[in-house]
Amino acid sequence: MARRPKHAPQAVRIKNLIALDAGNVVRRLEARREEMVALFSRLRDREPLLSTINTWFRTVGFGDLAQLELGEQAAVNQFYECLDELRWYFTYTEDMPSTAHQTLNTLQRRLQECHGLLLSALGPPAGVDGTTVVEAEVVRRGTASTALAPVAPARRKRPSRSRD
């Protein structure tokens, strides 16, 4: 009996779709956060909250998830558990808008942490042309030559001798 390759093509596709879905949810939540809380405050309508965190791939089954490695399965589970916590809160909260906003911020941070763990386990999703998409944050601006240029140690000035 032949052993299944570590990352069968089907498993790679499943991981990519999960990573895409999770990224979509995190990006929509970030982009709509302020507006959806404002709508909830003004209209007391939960639909903007719930539609923002809607996952597009609800049909992933155990057969699909069984193709993932154990650590990958745990990361997927943790992300979707965090997402479910957000969904539960938005569905049943009776909090006032300011409290809802604070709770949203806390739950969103937790979801972003789970998303980071998910991407660490599954890898980033492939782009439209099949290339890997990597999100990065600029931590220091400058040209490559100035950012990597060695810095000379500061010279100490010798104290001048005074003749008394």
VENLIN-V950203 format. One record per run of one state. SS is the DSSP state (H for helix, E for strand, C for the rest). FROM is the first residue (numbers start at 1). TO is the last residue. If there is no record, write none. Layout:
SS_FROM_TO + SS_FROM_TO
This chain:
C_1_8 + H_9_43 + C_44_46 + H_47_52 + C_53_61 + H_62_65 + C_66_69 + H_70_92 + C_93_96 + H_97_122 + C_123_125 + E_126_126 + C_127_131 + E_132_132 + C_133_143 + H_144_148 + C_149_164
